[in-house]
Amino acid sequence: MTEPAPSLLYGLGVFVVSAVIIAGLFAFGWDYILFPAFAGFMVVGPVLPSAFTRRAGGLRPTSRSVSRA
């Protein structure tokens, strides 16, 4: 990896968005939704990087190609 900055910025962005969402859940008193949200992310989360990777490689991701990854 010759340029780690884009990956680090992406990771930092995901962290910030996650922290804001969690803080918002606690602020609105919806903290009971936290564990179901984590479970949903564990199902959907692995699919997202494969779509981004295919997009960065110049390929247009389709639902079929992402689900096979």
Backbone hydrogen bonds, N-H to C=O, Kabsch-Sander energy under -0.5 kcal/mol:
donor,donor_aa,acceptor,acceptor_aa,energy
8,L,4,P,-2.5
9,L,5,A,-2.8
10,Y,6,P,-2.3
11,G,7,S,-2.6
12,L,8,L,-2.5
13,G,9,L,-2.5
14,V,10,Y,-2.4
15,F,11,G,-2.2
16,V,12,L,-2.6
17,V,13,G,-2.5
18,S,14,V,-2.4
19,A,15,F,-2.7
20,V,16,V,-2.4
21,I,17,V,-2.3
22,I,18,S,-2.6
23,A,19,A,-2.6
24,G,20,V,-2.4
25,L,21,I,-2.3
26,F,22,I,-2.1
27,A,23,A,-2.5
28,F,24,G,-2.1
29,G,26,F,-0.9
30,W,25,L,-2.9
33,I,30,W,-2.1
34,L,31,D,-1.4
37,A,33,I,-2.1
38,F,34,L,-2.2
39,A,35,F,-2.2
40,G,36,P,-2.3
41,F,37,A,-2.2
42,M,38,F,-2.0
43,V,39,A,-0.9
44,V,40,G,-2.4
45,G,41,F,-3.5
47,V,44,V,-1.3
48,L,44,V,-1.0
48,L,45,G,-0.6
50,S,46,P,-0.7
51,A,47,V,-1.5
52,F,48,L,-2.2
53,T,49,P,-2.7
54,R,50,S,-2.0
55,R,51,A,-1.9
56,A,52,F,-2.4
57,G,53,T,-1.6
58,G,55,R,-1.4
59,L,54,R,-2.1
66,V,62,T,-2.3
67,S,63,S,-1.9
68,R,64,R,-1.3
69,A,65,S,-0.6
69,A,66,V,-0.7
